[in-house]
């Protein structure tokens, strides 16, 4: 292993421990996701006002737009953290000097969804009577994505912080160069989550439009479904 990979691994390990000690990384990412979700709802409302009534298309577009806001929030978080960060923290120095298996190897090819078992085969039901069950599956899938995202918060925040801020602090002190921009790191660690959310919401919109053809919003669709059962 070359020096760059070795020291980057140590920097990631040190920052993961730092965030676990001094704060609540999962709570931090949870709050960022909540604000991102609100931005997505707002964007969906604006798209509806602009005449895009097709839910299966509007929801994924709102997710993609909210993703840009999420990346902006990540950058704001980095700037807030940098004012409180002490690169001379003894615990950080100790972690940097400790010989352990590199973080990159421990998390090789990992993502927030690695622990999820997604069934294969012909799982998409085409019978209209199965659509409510499919909607329930979509909700469960979305919840699983959120849980997986929050579960991986310490590693995500550590890596983004290393590439956004420590590239000019620890990397310079350790005499190595940063090869990846923080934005590339954030996208690489989150794109699967975003794509999964967009697909699931697109499926939800498709189901709702079949069950309530005249509806253009979730509320209207649920009201139509409730009224049809009475």
Buried (B, 14 or more C-beta within 10 A) or exposed (E): EEEBEBBBBBBBBBBBBBBBEBBEBBEBBBEBBEBBBEBBEBBBEEBBEEEBBBBBBBBBBBBBBBBEBBBEBBBEBBEEBBEEBEEEBEEBEEBBEEEEEBBBEEBEEEBBBEEEEEEEEEEEEEEEEEBEEBBEBBEEBBEBBBEBBBEBBBBBBBBBBBBBBBBEBBBEEBEBEBEEEBBEBBEEBBEBBBBBBBBBBBBBBBBBBBBBEEBBBBEBBBEBBEEEEE
